[in-house]
Amino acid sequence: MKTTTAATDASFLNRHPWIYVVLAFALLISAWSALITVAVKNSPEVIEVTRQR
């Protein structure tokens, strides 16, 4: 008869907690990419400033 322990019942993510860090960085990079893409597509019109004398 096989006995189970907490170590054998642990899930894959609980045995490799660094994966949470990698997923968090991937989420952060994708969020920044989305924000930058939206900002570039919706940039304001360029207004040329001339110097008056």
C-alpha positions, 0 to 999 in steps of 0.5 A: 500500500502506497502512502501519500505525503504532502511533498508528493501531493504538491502541484507542479507550480508549488514545486517550482515557485519561480514560475510565478515570477516569470509569469508576473514579468510576462504579464507586466511586459505585455501590459506595458507593451499594450499601453505603449502601443495605444499611446503611439497610435493615439498620439496628439497632433504635432504643433510647431512652435515658432519663435516670435521677435 
